[in-house]
Amino acid sequence: MKPTLKQSMFRWLDDRLDIQPLVDMMDHKKVPIHSHTVWYYMGGVTLFLFMVQVFTGILLLMYYRPGEESAFESMQFILTEVKFGWLFRNVHAWSANLMVLFAFIHMFSVVFTRAFTTPRELTWVSGFILLLLAMFFGFSGYLLPWNELAFFATKVGTDIVGAVPLVGEQLKVIIRGGEDVTGATLSRFFGLHVAILPAITFLILSFHLLLVQRQGISEPRHFKALAEEKKRYMSFFPDFVLRDALLWLIINIIVLSLAVFYPWELGLKADALASAPMGIKPEWYFMFMFQTLKVIPPHVWFIEGETFGILLFGGAALLWMAVPFARFRGKQIVDSKWITILGIFTITYMVVLTITGYL
């Protein structure tokens, strides 16, 4: 029997790329169906929003010109003269915020479903690093429009970096490209945002996705405890992939709606000689840290309050990343109910401090 066109094309590709093992893996990969299955989609949504960031960022890069005398003007040109420039800029801004939001949701869903237990410790570590990179993307991209609010918010943010013990002042000078926030800072943030961070993120993301594919989908304990005949699965391809694609479409509609009905204002051009506007606030995902630094006393024992806050958050991040490796009396600490309590406390703390900061 003569092979069909589809079979001939597949055979041609398989002879050159050896894709049959990949097809076999997709055919045999299964996704558990249970009460927490919805959380499996959060990582895919985060990945989709990152791809939106890359696509819209490349389009904006075609017209954006970094520099004290050109950045703000190029943003005005994109918003007013470039066809659909305003739409892509707003989609870029909204998808960035939603990407961080879904990264947080994905992280806490992993915590509550204990999906970071052996052998998935490195998946957790790489995922946490990706969350930090997403936040750094937001921080570096915030300055690029070179407007008044971004200028002074970056000044405050880099001042906080200067409070890091031992290397803070040197690190602040490196980040700013000098003692103050200037065009050199803008150039460094631009390079960080469009070259350094994407390269690092691509490597870490590739490693993270490789681990996910290699280790398969995590099964919660209550699902593992079921008898085999009571367990239900769906195929990864096409069932799970199609559901994932449908959710991506819904998220895309939400992002487009936000971009159209709630556009991001460009504001006024940055002026280093002007006084700082009232009520400067960081992006929402930094607000809980910013608010914490505000309520810490000027001195805690012999340490300056700001330095104490930096040490506190740095230590908390390291401990959070190391949770899957922690042992207590010979058992993984993730087996304890205290992990759930810790997760609830962390979410509550972040939400309350964020709301307080905006109020």
VOBA-1610 file (N, C-alpha, C; in pm, whole numbers, padded with zeros to 5 digits, always signed):
BEGIN
Met+00084-00120+00000Met+00000+00000+00000Met+00088+00125+00000Lys+00057+00218-00088Lys+00136+00338-00100Lys+00115+00428+00022Pro+00223+00477+00086Pro+00207+00563+00206Pro+00143+00696+00170Thr+00068+00751+00265Thr+00005+00881+00244Thr+00111+00991+00250Leu+00069+01113+00212Leu+00160+01228+00216Leu+00209+01253+00359Lys+00117+01241+00455Lys+00153+01262+00596Lys+00256+01160+00640Gln+00237+01033+00604Gln+00331+00927+00641Gln+00466+00948+00574Ser+00464+00993+00450Ser+00589+01018+00378Ser+00667+01133+00442Met+00597+01239+00480Met+00662+01353+00545Met+00720+01314+00680Phe+00642+01234+00755Phe+00691+01190+00886Phe+00816+01103+00870Arg+00813+01012+00774Arg+00927+00923+00751Arg+01051+01004+00711Trp+01028+01108+00627Trp+01140+01193+00583Trp+01203+01265+00702Leu+01119+01319+00791Leu+01169+01389+00910Leu+01233+01292+01008Asp+01172+01175+01024Asp+01224+01076+01118Asp+01361+01025+01076Asp+01382+01009+00946Asp+01513+00964+00896Asp+01623+01064+00929Arg+01588+01193+00939Arg+01689+01297+00961Arg+01697+01344+01107Leu+01584+01337+01179Leu+01581+01392+01315Leu+01553+01286+01423Asp+01520+01164+01381Asp+01489+01056+01476Asp+01384+01102+01577Ile+01266+01140+01527Ile+01160+01191+01614Ile+01064+01083+01663Gln+01082+00958+01618Gln+00992+00852+01661Gln+00993+00832+01813Pro+01112+00834+01881Pro+01110+00822+02028Pro+01030+00932+02095Leu+01033+01055+02040Leu+00955+01165+02096Leu+00806+01139+02080Val+00767+01088+01964Val+00627+01054+01940Val+00581+00944+02034Asp+00667+00844+02054Asp+00633+00733+02145Asp+00614+00784+02287Met+00702+00877+02329Met+00692+00933+02463Met+00560+01008+02480Met+00523+01087+02378Met+00398+01164+02384Met+00277+01070+02389Asp+00287+00957+02320Asp+00176+00862+02318Asp+00157+00795+02455His+00268+00772+02525His+00261+00697+02650His+00250+00787+02774Lys+00278+00916+02758Lys+00273+01004+02874Lys+00129+01029+02916Lys+00100+01013+03046Lys-00034+01029+03098Lys-00037+01138+03205Val-00153+01202+03218Val-00174+01305+03319Val-00283+01257+03415Pro-00256+01252+03545Pro-00357+01206+03642Pro-00478+01298+03645Ile-00595+01241+03663Ile-00719+01318+03676Ile-00767+01305+03820His-00773+01417+03891His-00818+01418+04030His-00866+01558+04065Ser-00893+01584+04192Ser-00951+01713+04232Ser-00855+01830+04217His-00723+01802+04204His-00624+01909+04193His-00564+01918+04053Thr-00624+01854+03955Thr-00569+01853+03820Thr-00554+01993+03762Val-00642+02085+03801Val-00640+02221+03747Val-00505+02289+03768Trp-00435+02253+03877Trp-00307+02319+03906Trp-00198+02278+03808Tyr-00219+02169+03736Tyr-00119+02128+03636Tyr-00107+02229+03522Tyr-00211+02310+03502Tyr-00211+02403+03390Tyr-00140+02534+03419Met-00110+02562+03547Met-00054+02692+03583Met+00086+02714+03525Gly+00166+02608+03522Gly+00299+02620+03462Gly+00291+02649+03314Gly+00196+02585+03245Gly+00179+02608+03102Gly+00135+02750+03072Val+00047+02806+03157Val+00002+02944+03140Val+00120+03040+03156Thr+00203+03013+03256Thr+00322+03097+03278Thr+00414+03092+03157Leu+00432+02973+03101Leu+00515+02958+02981Leu+00453+03034+02864Phe+00322+03026+02847Phe+00255+03098+02739Phe+00275+03249+02751Leu+00259+03302+02872Leu+00277+03446+02894Leu+00421+03488+02870Phe+00515+03400+02900Phe+00656+03430+02869Phe+00675+03439+02718Met+00611+03350+02643Met+00622+03354+02497Met+00559+03482+02442Val+00448+03526+02503Val+00388+03654+02464Val+00485+03768+02490Gln+00556+03761+02603Gln+00656+03862+02636Gln+00765+03867+02530Val+00812+03752+02489Val+00919+03747+02388Val+00870+03805+02256Phe+00750+03764+02213Phe+00696+03810+02085Phe+00674+03961+02084Thr+00603+04012+02185Thr+00575+04156+02189Thr+00702+04236+02215Gly+00794+04180+02293Gly+00921+04249+02319Gly+01002+04268+02193Ile+01004+04166+02105Ile+01078+04177+01978Ile+01015+04285+01891Leu+00881+04292+01888Leu+00814+04395+01809Leu+00846+04535+01861Leu+00844+04551+01994Leu+00876+04681+02053Leu+01022+04718+02028Leu+01108+04618+02028Leu+01252+04641+02009Leu+01282+04702+01872Met+01195+04678+01775Met+01217+04731+01641Met+01208+04884+01637Tyr+01137+04942+01734Tyr+01116+05087+01733Tyr+01177+05157+01856Tyr+01204+05082+01961Tyr+01256+05143+02084Tyr+01402+05181+02067Arg+01439+05299+02119Arg+01578+05348+02113Arg+01622+05387+02253Pro+01710+05309+02314Pro+01754+05342+02450Pro+01840+05468+02451Gly+01825+05546+02556Gly+01904+05670+02570Gly+01821+05777+02639Glu+01888+05867+02710Glu+01817+05972+02783Glu+01734+06060+02690Glu+01783+06084+02571Glu+01716+06175+02478Glu+01628+06103+02376Ser+01622+05971+02386Ser+01548+05899+02282Ser+01448+05796+02336Ala+01467+05745+02458Ala+01383+05637+02509Ala+01237+05680+02522Phe+01214+05792+02591Phe+01076+05838+02611Phe+01011+05875+02479Glu+01088+05943+02392Glu+01035+05985+02262Glu+01001+05864+02174Ser+01084+05759+02181Ser+01055+05640+02102Ser+00929+05569+02154Met+00907+05574+02287Met+00784+05517+02343Met+00662+05596+02297Gln+00674+05729+02292Gln+00565+05811+02241Gln+00535+05777+02095Phe+00642+05757+02018Phe+00626+05722+01877Phe+00555+05588+01863Ile+00593+05490+01944Ile+00530+05358+01940Ile+00382+05369+01972Leu+00349+05449+02072Leu+00210+05460+02118Leu+00121+05541+02024Thr+00179+05634+01950Thr+00096+05726+01871Thr+00109+05709+01720Glu+00225+05663+01674Glu+00250+05659+01530Glu+00253+05517+01472Val+00307+05421+01547Val+00320+05285+01497Val+00183+05217+01500Lys+00146+05155+01391Lys+00017+05085+01387Lys+00013+04974+01490Phe-00087+04980+01575Phe-00108+04884+01684Phe+00009+04884+01784Gly+00093+04987+01780Gly+00203+04995+01876Gly+00153+05004+02018Trp+00046+05082+02038Trp-00013+05096+02172Trp-00063+04961+02224Leu-00118+04880+02133Leu-00172+04750+02174Leu-00060+04657+02218Phe+00047+04649+02139Phe+00156+04558+02174Phe+00228+04603+02301Arg+00237+04736+02321Arg+00300+04784+02444Arg+00217+04747+02567Asn+00085+04763+02556Asn-00003+04729+02667Asn-00010+04578+02692Val-00009+04501+02583Val-00006+04355+02598Val+00124+04313+02667His+00234+04375+02630His+00363+04344+02691His+00360+04373+02840Ala+00303+04488+02877Ala+00299+04527+03019Ala+00207+04436+03099Trp+00087+04409+03047Trp-00008+04325+03121Trp+00037+04180+03129Ser+00092+04128+03020Ser+00137+03988+03023Ser+00255+03971+03118Ala+00337+04076+03134Ala+00448+04068+03229Ala+00396+04051+03371Asn+00296+04131+03407Asn+00238+04121+03541Asn+00167+03989+03563Leu+00092+03945+03463Leu+00021+03818+03477Leu+00118+03700+03479Met+00230+03712+03409Met+00330+03604+03411Met+00384+03585+03552Val+00414+03694+03620Val+00463+03684+03758Val+00353+03628+03848Leu+00229+03673+03828Leu+00117+03623+03909Leu+00102+03473+03895Phe+00101+03422+03772Phe+00082+03278+03751Phe+00206+03199+03795Ala+00323+03262+03791Ala+00443+03195+03844Ala+00430+03174+03994Phe+00376+03274+04064Phe+00351+03260+04208Phe+00245+03153+04234Ile+00136+03155+04156Ile+00030+03054+04172Ile+00087+02915+04149His+00168+02901+04045His+00230+02773+04014His+00319+02726+04129Met+00397+02818+04185Met+00488+02783+04293Met+00411+02733+04416Phe+00307+02806+04455Phe+00233+02766+04576Phe+00149+02641+04551Ser+00103+02618+04428Ser+00033+02493+04400Ser+00127+02374+04413Val+00252+02394+04376Val+00353+02289+04392Val+00376+02262+04541Val+00377+02368+04620Val+00397+02353+04765Val+00283+02273+04827Phe+00159+02312+04798Phe+00044+02250+04864Phe+00016+02108+04815Thr+00058+02076+04694Thr+00039+01939+04643Thr+00163+01852+04665Arg+00265+01910+04731Arg+00391+01838+04761Arg+00457+01785+04634Ala+00451+01862+04527Ala+00506+01818+04399Ala+00656+01841+04389Phe+00719+01881+04499Phe+00864+01904+04495Phe+00942+01799+04574Thr+00874+01690+04607Thr+00942+01584+04680Thr+01033+01505+04585Thr+01115+01419+04643Thr+01207+01335+04565Thr+01130+01260+04455Pro+01174+01266+04329Pro+01304+01315+04279Pro+01297+01452+04213Arg+01204+01539+04256Arg+01178+01664+04185Arg+01241+01787+04253Glu+01343+01766+04335Glu+01404+01879+04405Glu+01463+01981+04307Leu+01532+01933+04204Leu+01595+02024+04109Leu+01490+02095+04022Thr+01377+02032+04000Thr+01267+02098+03929Thr+01218+02217+04009Trp+01208+02197+04140Trp+01166+02306+04230Trp+01268+02419+04229Val+01395+02385+04241Val+01500+02487+04246Val+01503+02568+04116Ser+01499+02500+04002Ser+01501+02571+03874Ser+01376+02656+03856Gly+01261+02606+03904Gly+01138+02684+03894Gly+01142+02808+03981Phe+01200+02797+04101Phe+01212+02913+04189Phe+01306+03018+04129Ile+01414+02971+04068Ile+01506+03064+04001Ile+01435+03135+03885Leu+01349+03064+03813Leu+01273+03126+03704Leu+01178+03234+03757Leu+01119+03212+03875Leu+01035+03314+03936Leu+01115+03439+03968Leu+01235+03421+04025Leu+01321+03536+04055Leu+01360+03609+03927Leu+01389+03533+03821Leu+01425+03595+03693Leu+01307+03676+03637Ala+01185+03624+03654Ala+01067+03697+03607Ala+01054+03830+03682Met+01083+03830+03810Met+01077+03953+03889Met+01188+04050+03847Phe+01306+03997+03815Phe+01415+04082+03766Phe+01381+04140+03628Phe+01311+04061+03546Phe+01264+04113+03418Phe+01177+04236+03440Gly+01084+04225+03537Gly+00996+04336+03566Gly+01071+04458+03615Phe+01169+04436+03702Phe+01247+04547+03758Phe+01330+04616+03650Ser+01394+04538+03563Ser+01478+04597+03459Ser+01395+04665+03351Gly+01278+04610+03319Gly+01195+04667+03214Gly+01119+04792+03258Tyr+01105+04809+03390Tyr+01027+04921+03443Tyr+01088+05055+03405Leu+01221+05062+03396Leu+01289+05189+03368Leu+01289+05226+03220Leu+01272+05128+03132Leu+01295+05150+02990Leu+01211+05261+02926Pro+01085+05284+02968Pro+01012+05398+02910Pro+01072+05534+02949Trp+01159+05534+03049Trp+01226+05657+03096Trp+01126+05766+03132Asn+01020+05726+03203Asn+00924+05824+03252Asn+00953+05858+03399Glu+00882+05956+03448Glu+00910+06011+03581Glu+00896+05906+03691Leu+00786+05832+03688Leu+00760+05733+03792Leu+00865+05623+03792Ala+00900+05573+03672Ala+01000+05466+03661Ala+01137+05514+03708Phe+01171+05638+03676Phe+01302+05693+03713Phe+01320+05693+03864Phe+01222+05749+03936Phe+01237+05761+04082Phe+01215+05626+04152Ala+01131+05540+04095Ala+01114+05406+04152Ala+01243+05326+04140Thr+01312+05340+04025Thr+01441+05273+04006Thr+01545+05329+04102Lys+01541+05458+04127Lys+01632+05521+04222Lys+01614+05462+04361Val+01487+05448+04402Val+01457+05389+04533Val+01501+05242+04536Gly+01470+05169+04429Gly+01504+05026+04424Gly+01653+05001+04430Thr+01730+05080+04356Thr+01876+05062+04357Thr+01938+05112+04488Asp+01873+05208+04553Asp+01918+05249+04687Asp+01906+05133+04785Ile+01798+05056+04770Ile+01779+04938+04855Ile+01889+04835+04829Val+01927+04818+04701Val+02037+04727+04667Val+02164+04771+04738Gly+02182+04902+04753Gly+02300+04953+04820Gly+02309+04914+04967Ala+02196+04868+05024Ala+02197+04828+05164Ala+02244+04684+05184Val+02273+04613+05076Val+02325+04476+05088Val+02459+04480+05161Pro+02478+04399+05264Pro+02603+04403+05341Pro+02726+04375+05254Leu+02834+04444+05284Leu+02968+04425+05226Leu+02978+04473+05081Val+02890+04425+04993Val+02904+04454+04850Val+02797+04548+04798Gly+02711+04600+04887Gly+02597+04678+04843Gly+02632+04801+04762Glu+02723+04883+04813Glu+02758+05007+04744Glu+02822+04979+04608Gln+02912+04880+04603Gln+02975+04845+04476Gln+02872+04791+04378Leu+02779+04710+04430Leu+02674+04653+04345Leu+02583+04763+04290Lys+02553+04861+04373Lys+02468+04972+04329Lys+02534+05051+04217Val+02664+05076+04230Val+02737+05149+04127Val+02741+05069+03996Ile+02759+04937+04009Ile+02761+04852+03889Ile+02626+04854+03818Ile+02517+04844+03897Ile+02383+04842+03839Ile+02350+04976+03774Arg+02385+05085+03843Arg+02353+05218+03791Arg+02448+05265+03682Gly+02567+05207+03678Gly+02668+05257+03585Gly+02729+05386+03635Gly+02720+05410+03764Gly+02773+05532+03826Gly+02707+05553+03960Glu+02723+05673+04013Glu+02667+05701+04146Glu+02518+05727+04141Asp+02467+05780+04029Asp+02326+05817+04018Asp+02258+05742+03904Val+02126+05750+03903Val+02047+05693+03793Val+02056+05789+03675Thr+02119+05744+03567Thr+02141+05828+03450Thr+02115+05746+03322Gly+02156+05802+03210Gly+02145+05729+03084Gly+02226+05601+03085Ala+02336+05599+03162Ala+02416+05477+03173Ala+02335+05366+03240Thr+02253+05404+03340Thr+02165+05307+03406Thr+02065+05250+03307Leu+02008+05339+03226Leu+01911+05296+03125Leu+01974+05197+03028Ser+02097+05226+02984Ser+02166+05136+02890Ser+02191+05000+02953Arg+02230+05001+03081Arg+02257+04873+03150Arg+02129+04794+03170Phe+02022+04861+03207Phe+01895+04792+03225Phe+01843+04738+03093Phe+01865+04814+02985Phe+01824+04768+02853Phe+01899+04641+02814Gly+02031+04641+02832Gly+02111+04522+02801Gly+02072+04403+02887Leu+02044+04431+03015Leu+02001+04326+03106Leu+01867+04267+03062His+01776+04356+03020His+01639+04315+02990His+01628+04239+02858Val+01706+04277+02758Val+01689+04218+02624Val+01796+04115+02588Ala+01902+04103+02669Ala+02009+04010+02633Ala+02047+03915+02747Ile+02091+03971+02858Ile+02144+03887+02966Ile+02036+03802+03030Leu+01926+03865+03075Leu+01818+03789+03139Leu+01753+03688+03044Pro+01725+03723+02917Pro+01668+03622+02827Pro+01760+03501+02807Ala+01892+03525+02797Ala+01986+03414+02778Ala+01985+03321+02899Ile+01991+03380+03019Ile+01990+03299+03141Ile+01857+03225+03153Thr+01747+03297+03127Thr+01615+03237+03138Thr+01598+03121+03042Phe+01647+03136+02919Phe+01636+03029+02820Phe+01707+02901+02870Leu+01824+02917+02927Leu+01899+02801+02976Leu+01827+02734+03093Ile+01785+02814+03191Ile+01718+02759+03309Ile+01583+02699+03269Leu+01510+02767+03180Leu+01379+02716+03137Leu+01394+02585+03061Ser+01494+02574+02976Ser+01517+02449+02903Ser+01545+02335+03001Phe+01628+02362+03101Phe+01659+02261+03203Phe+01533+02224+03281His+01452+02323+03316His+01329+02300+03392His+01231+02213+03312Leu+01212+02246+03185Leu+01119+02169+03101Leu+01171+02027+03075Leu+01303+02014+03064Leu+01362+01882+03046Leu+01334+01794+03167Leu+01347+01852+03287Leu+01319+01777+03410Leu+01172+01738+03417Val+01084+01830+03381Val+00940+01802+03385Val+00906+01687+03291Gln+00963+01690+03169Gln+00936+01583+03073Gln+00998+01451+03117Arg+01115+01460+03174Arg+01186+01338+03215Arg+01118+01270+03334Gln+01071+01350+03431Gln+01016+01294+03554Gln+00866+01272+03548Gly+00800+01331+03446Gly+00656+01312+03434Gly+00578+01403+03528Ile+00446+01386+03525Ile+00357+01468+03606Ile+00349+01412+03747Ser+00363+01498+03846Ser+00359+01455+03985Ser+00218+01411+04024Glu+00211+01307+04105Glu+00083+01258+04155Glu+00071+01287+04304Pro-00038+01352+04348Pro-00056+01379+04492Pro-00068+01249+04571Arg-00044+01259+04701Arg-00045+01138+04785Arg-00180+01069+04786His-00288+01149+04792His-00420+01085+04798His-00449+01008+04670Phe-00391+01052+04557Phe-00409+00982+04431Phe-00326+00854+04428Lys-00203+00863+04480Lys-00117+00744+04485Lys-00177+00635+04571Ala-00251+00677+04677Ala-00307+00579+04771Ala-00426+00503+04714Leu-00481+00552+04603Leu-00596+00484+04544Leu-00556+00350+04482Ala-00651+00262+04475Ala-00629+00136+04405Ala-00613+00165+04255Glu-00535+00085+04187Glu-00504+00110+04047Glu-00629+00120+03960Glu-00730+00038+03992Glu-00850+00041+03908Glu-00933+00168+03929Lys-00905+00243+04036Lys-00979+00366+04062Lys-00907+00490+04009Lys-00783+00475+03968Lys-00708+00589+03915Lys-00750+00619+03772Arg-00762+00748+03742Arg-00801+00791+03609Arg-00691+00879+03550Tyr-00668+00861+03420Tyr-00564+00937+03351Tyr-00620+00989+03218Met-00558+01094+03169Met-00582+01138+03031Met-00448+01141+02960Ser-00450+01124+02831Ser-00326+01127+02755Ser-00273+01270+02749Phe-00140+01283+02756Phe-00080+01415+02748Phe-00108+01479+02613Phe-00093+01399+02510Phe-00125+01447+02374Phe-00224+01349+02310Pro-00341+01395+02263Pro-00375+01538+02249Pro-00459+01597+02361Asp-00509+01513+02456Asp-00611+01559+02552Asp-00563+01677+02638Phe-00452+01657+02708Phe-00403+01761+02798Phe-00356+01883+02720Val-00287+01859+02608Val-00235+01969+02526Val-00348+02056+02473Leu-00457+01995+02429Leu-00570+02071+02378Leu-00637+02153+02488Arg-00650+02094+02606Arg-00706+02170+02719Arg-00615+02287+02756Asp-00484+02262+02754Asp-00386+02367+02780Asp-00399+02479+02677Ala-00413+02442+02551Ala-00426+02541+02443Ala-00553+02624+02458Leu-00662+02559+02502Leu-00787+02632+02525Leu-00769+02735+02636Leu-00699+02698+02743Leu-00673+02791+02852Leu-00584+02905+02805Trp-00487+02875+02721Trp-00401+02980+02665Trp-00485+03081+02586Leu-00582+03030+02511Leu-00669+03118+02433Leu-00749+03210+02525Ile-00801+03154+02634Ile-00878+03234+02731Ile-00789+03342+02794Ile-00667+03303+02832Ile-00573+03399+02892Ile-00538+03507+02791Asn-00522+03468+02665Asn-00492+03566+02561Asn-00605+03668+02546Ile-00730+03622+02554Ile-00845+03712+02547Ile-00845+03808+02666Ile-00812+03756+02785Ile-00807+03840+02905Ile-00699+03947+02890Val-00580+03907+02843Val-00470+04003+02826Val-00508+04111+02725Leu-00568+04071+02613Leu-00609+04168+02512Leu-00716+04262+02566Ser-00809+04210+02645Ser-00914+04293+02704Ser-00855+04396+02800Leu-00761+04351+02883Leu-00696+04444+02976Leu-00617+04550+02900Ala-00550+04508+02792Ala-00469+04602+02713Ala-00556+04708+02648Val-00677+04671+02605Val-00765+04765+02536Val-00837+04857+02634Phe-00890+04800+02742Phe-00975+04878+02832Phe-00899+04941+02949Tyr-00782+04889+02981Tyr-00701+04944+03092Tyr-00557+04966+03045Pro-00536+05061+02955Pro-00401+05083+02902Pro-00307+05142+03007Trp-00178+05117+02990Trp-00076+05169+03080Trp-00037+05309+03034Glu-00048+05405+03124Glu-00015+05543+03090Glu+00137+05559+03082Leu+00181+05641+02987Leu+00324+05666+02974Leu+00373+05770+03074Gly+00289+05867+03107Gly+00327+05968+03206Gly+00420+06073+03148Leu+00496+06137+03237Leu+00588+06244+03201Leu+00730+06191+03184Lys+00808+06260+03104Lys+00947+06220+03083Lys+01027+06239+03212Ala+01122+06150+03236Ala+01205+06157+03356Ala+01289+06283+03356Asp+01298+06346+03474Asp+01380+06466+03492Asp+01454+06450+03624Ala+01585+06432+03615Ala+01665+06409+03736Ala+01664+06528+03830Leu+01636+06648+03778Leu+01638+06769+03861Leu+01503+06796+03926Ala+01399+06725+03882Ala+01266+06746+03940Ala+01255+06673+04073Ser+01163+06718+04157Ser+01140+06651+04285Ser+01061+06523+04261Ala+01082+06427+04347Ala+01015+06298+04330Ala+00864+06314+04349Pro+00783+06254+04263Pro+00637+06262+04280Pro+00591+06188+04404Met+00477+06229+04455Met+00423+06166+04577Met+00376+06023+04547Gly+00388+05940+04648Gly+00331+05806+04640Gly+00401+05711+04546Ile+00534+05720+04535Ile+00608+05627+04450Ile+00598+05487+04510Lys+00558+05393+04428Lys+00543+05255+04474Lys+00604+05161+04370Pro+00658+05049+04415Pro+00711+04950+04321Pro+00598+04871+04258Glu+00633+04781+04167Glu+00534+04690+04111Glu+00476+04605+04224Trp+00355+04553+04203Trp+00283+04484+04310Trp+00360+04366+04367Tyr+00441+04298+04285Tyr+00512+04179+04334Tyr+00634+04214+04418Phe+00670+04341+04426Phe+00774+04387+04518Phe+00714+04459+04639Met+00584+04482+04636Met+00522+04567+04738Met+00536+04510+04879Phe+00519+04379+04896Phe+00527+04323+05031Phe+00666+04340+05090Met+00770+04333+05006Met+00906+04357+05054Met+00928+04504+05085Phe+00879+04591+04997Phe+00890+04736+05016Phe+00821+04779+05144Gln+00701+04725+05167Gln+00625+04761+05286Gln+00692+04708+05414Thr+00752+04590+05403Thr+00823+04535+05518Thr+00941+04624+05556Leu+01016+04671+05458Leu+01131+04758+05485Leu+01086+04889+05548Lys+00964+04933+05516Lys+00913+05058+05574Lys+00880+05044+05722Val+00835+04925+05763Val+00791+04908+05903Val+00904+04858+05994Ile+01016+04816+05936Ile+01130+04774+06018Ile+01191+04897+06084Pro+01223+04892+06213Pro+01283+05007+06282Pro+01416+05049+06217Pro+01460+05175+06239Pro+01586+05222+06179Pro+01705+05135+06216His+01704+05079+06336His+01812+04990+06379His+01754+04868+06450Val+01804+04752+06413Val+01768+04627+06481Val+01897+04572+06540Trp+01907+04578+06671Trp+02032+04549+06741Trp+02141+04643+06689Phe+02244+04590+06632Phe+02353+04673+06582Phe+02349+04688+06429Ile+02239+04640+06366Ile+02228+04641+06220Ile+02128+04749+06178Glu+02160+04820+06069Glu+02064+04914+06014Glu+01939+04841+05967Gly+01824+04905+05985Gly+01696+04840+05954Gly+01685+04790+05811Glu+01730+04873+05715Glu+01722+04834+05574Glu+01810+04713+05545Thr+01931+04716+05602Thr+02023+04602+05584Thr+01965+04477+05647Phe+01903+04491+05764Phe+01840+04378+05831Phe+01729+04318+05743Gly+01650+04405+05679Gly+01544+04358+05591Gly+01597+04283+05471Ile+01706+04335+05412Ile+01768+04266+05297Ile+01818+04128+05339Leu+01883+04120+05453Leu+01932+03991+05504Leu+01817+03896+05532Leu+01708+03951+05586Leu+01590+03870+05618Leu+01530+03807+05493Phe+01511+03888+05389Phe+01451+03837+05266Phe+01547+03745+05191Gly+01676+03777+05193Gly+01773+03690+05129Gly+01779+03554+05194Gly+01781+03553+05328Gly+01782+03426+05401Gly+01654+03347+05380Ala+01539+03418+05379Ala+01410+03351+05359Ala+01404+03286+05220Ala+01457+03356+05119Ala+01456+03301+04983Ala+01541+03174+04974Leu+01657+03176+05037Leu+01745+03058+05035Leu+01680+02940+05107Leu+01618+02968+05221Leu+01552+02861+05297Leu+01433+02805+05219Trp+01358+02893+05155Trp+01242+02851+05075Trp+01286+02761+04960Met+01396+02797+04896Met+01447+02718+04785Met+01499+02582+04832Ala+01546+02577+04957Ala+01607+02454+05010Ala+01507+02363+05080Val+01380+02401+05085Val+01279+02322+05157Val+01276+02175+05115Pro+01280+02141+04985Pro+01273+01999+04948Pro+01390+01915+05000Phe+01502+01981+05034Phe+01619+01907+05080Phe+01623+01893+05232Ala+01535+01966+05301Ala+01540+01969+05448Ala+01497+01836+05507Arg+01563+01797+05613Arg+01531+01673+05684Arg+01507+01702+05833Phe+01412+01629+05892Phe+01386+01640+06035Phe+01365+01500+06090Arg+01456+01460+06179Arg+01451+01325+06235Arg+01453+01218+06126Gly+01536+01242+06026Gly+01556+01145+05920Gly+01452+01145+05811Lys+01349+01231+05822Lys+01244+01237+05721Lys+01245+01373+05653Gln+01201+01373+05528Gln+01188+01500+05458Gln+01087+01588+05531Ile+01122+01716+05547Ile+01033+01807+05617Ile+00904+01829+05540Val+00906+01799+05410Val+00785+01816+05329Val+00675+01720+05372Asp+00712+01616+05447Asp+00611+01525+05498Asp+00530+01585+05611Ser+00576+01697+05664Ser+00512+01758+05779Ser+00399+01852+05736Lys+00300+01864+05824Lys+00189+01958+05799Lys+00236+02103+05807Trp+00356+02123+05865Trp+00406+02259+05881Trp+00435+02325+05747Ile+00459+02247+05643Ile+00482+02305+05511Ile+00355+02374+05461Thr+00239+02309+05483Thr+00112+02371+05445Thr+00088+02498+05524Ile+00115+02492+05655Ile+00098+02611+05740Ile+00191+02723+05695Leu+00315+02687+05663Leu+00412+02786+05616Leu+00366+02850+05485Gly+00312+02768+05393Gly+00263+02820+05267Gly+00147+02916+05285Ile+00052+02880+05373Ile-00063+02968+05401Ile-00017+03098+05465Phe+00078+03086+05560Phe+00130+03207+05626Phe+00198+03299+05524Thr+00278+03241+05435Thr+00351+03321+05335Thr+00255+03395+05242Ile+00153+03324+05193Ile+00054+03388+05105Ile-00019+03500+05179Thr-00062+03472+05302Thr-00133+03572+05382Thr-00047+03695+05405Tyr+00079+03671+05440Tyr+00172+03782+05466Tyr+00189+03868+05341Met+00211+03804+05226Met+00233+03878+05103Met+00109+03957+05063Val-00010+03896+05073Val-00133+03963+05033Val-00164+04081+05126Val-00154+04058+05257Val-00185+04165+05353Val-00091+04283+05338Leu+00038+04255+05327Leu+00138+04364+05313Leu+00120+04437+05180Thr+00085+04365+05075Thr+00062+04429+04945Thr-00058+04521+04949Ile-00169+04472+05005Ile-00289+04555+05017Ile-00263+04677+05105Thr-00193+04654+05216Thr-00159+04764+05307Thr-00076+04869+05237Gly+00019+04824+05153Gly+00105+04917+05082Gly+00028+05006+04985Tyr-00075+04950+04921Tyr-00154+05030+04826Tyr-00257+05117+04896Leu-00302+05075+05014Leu-00398+05155+05088Leu-00331+05272+05161
//
